[in-house]
Amino acid sequence: MEPVLIVLIVLAVSALLGSVRIVRQYERGLVFRCGRLRDHTRGPGLAMIVPVLDRMQRVNLQIVTMPVPAQDGITRDNVTVKVDAVVYFRVTDPIRAAVNVQDYMFAVLQVAQTSLRSIIGKSDLDELLTNRERLNQGLEVMIDSPAIEWGVHIDRVEIKDVSLPESMKRSMSRQAEAERERRARIITADGELQASHKLADAASTMASTPTALQLRLLETVVEVAAEKNSTLVLPFPVELLRFLDEKVPKPEREAPPASPAGYPAELPRVDVDALR
């Protein structure tokens, strides 16, 4: 009897160990008895099942980070691009995730790829490069609509990178360079215009006050002299020359008497000995 008892004890311990399952905190256990799903799920901790008849399937409730491979597409303005993204989702209903879809992770990946291609075709290149927040929201709505039936909730969708052809990159670089050159020329022209207005105002002020011109001339001389130059060039105002020319009387010269033929009466004498 003792060997039989030992065998029974061993079988009982084996059955007990086979019926014990451990469910982690971030998991939920689904029990299938003879292929039929039980009504309630098993929470974290120890879970008991009937050996041979029951089978437990664990479903992870953590947020899953799924990278979406780069998808080739043509934008609405006929530019070929390659865009990849990341999808963050989690299971909210373990029963639906295990029963309604064969592999919910593969299903979410396929929906994400098709939605990404669709959003590329509906968007312009400028939107893909600058307005990603709106595109992310559109992708989230497109992926979340079928995922609700699978017991999956899409938390967030992010577009990672937009790859452009090399020819398009060169064109955009030339466009940006031309735009910067245009802005630089406009700023330079605007500065010249403002400077001309200021110079015109200064010229009108100096014209009404001639002393201001002399003071400005003295300031220029002081600035030039401060540079430790060995030669100092002092400009002389033309207006002062005209003023002196008007104020100083010119001496009158007497013309020599002319001969009847129109030549001078006396010719100048030349010293021949001095020339020798």
Protein Blocks (a to p, Z undefined) as FASTA:
>chain_A
ZZmmmmmmmmmmmmmmmmpccddfkbccdddeehiacfbdcdeddddddehjaccddddf
bdcdddddddddddfkopacddddddddddfblmlmmmmpmblmlmmmmmmmmmmmmmmm
mpcfklmmmmmmlmmmmmmmmmmmmmmmnopacfbdcdfbdcddfklmmmmmmmmmmmmm
mmmmmmmmmmmmmmmmmmmmmmmmmmmmmmlmmmmmmmmmmmmmmnopabdcddddfklm
mmmmmmpccdddddddddfkopafbdcdddfklmZZ
